[in-house]
Amino acid sequence: MEIHEIKSRLSIEVVLKYYGLQTDKNGMLKCPFHEDDKPSLKVYKNTNTFNCFGCGANGGIPTKN
């Protein structure tokens, strides 16, 4: 199994849990990429992506194409 295959089987929820992060009921959490007083990072579970409205960090889990 290749790395891209392993990553494509992971959900963003599994990755967040691994790092001890959890979203609130709205899919928001404090951004781990900058000092954050309130949740500014939105996690989109249906696309395995995230976007921080504070610092602009964004990305996600690679998926099979």
N, C-alpha and C positions, 0 to 999 in steps of 0.2 A: 504494500500500500504506500502511495506517495503522499507527501505532505499536503498537497492541495486536496487530496481525497479525504484526509483526516479532518482538515479545516472545514471542508464542505459539510461534514457530518455534525459539526458543533453548532449549537445555537448560541446566540449572544448571551442568553440567560446562564448557560453553563460557564461561559468565560467570566461573566460578572461574578458569579458565585465563587469561582476559583480564586478570584482576587478579593473576596470578601465584600463585594459591592452588591447593593440591592436597590432596585427602583421603588418609588412610592407607587400608589395606586394609579397615578397618571403617567407612569413610565419615566419619571424624572429622578435624577440623583445629583448630588454635589459632584461637580466635575473634578476628576482626579488629576487633571492637567494644569490647573491653576487654583489659586486661593479662591474659595467659594463660600460665601455666607449662606446662600440659599441654593436649592437645586436649580441648575441652569442647563444640565445636560439631559437631552431627551433620547430615550432608547426606543427604537422602532422594532419591536419583536418580530413583526411579520416580514420584515426585510433584513433582519440581523444587522441593522445599522444604527448609528448614533450621530447626534449633532449637538454641539454645545453652543448655546446662544450667547454665552459670555465671552469665550475666547476663540470661537470658530473652529475648534477641533471637530473633526468628523471622520467617519470611516465605518468599518464593519467587518464582519466575517466573510471571507471569500466564499463564493458559491460556485457550484458546477455550472459551466456554460456549455 
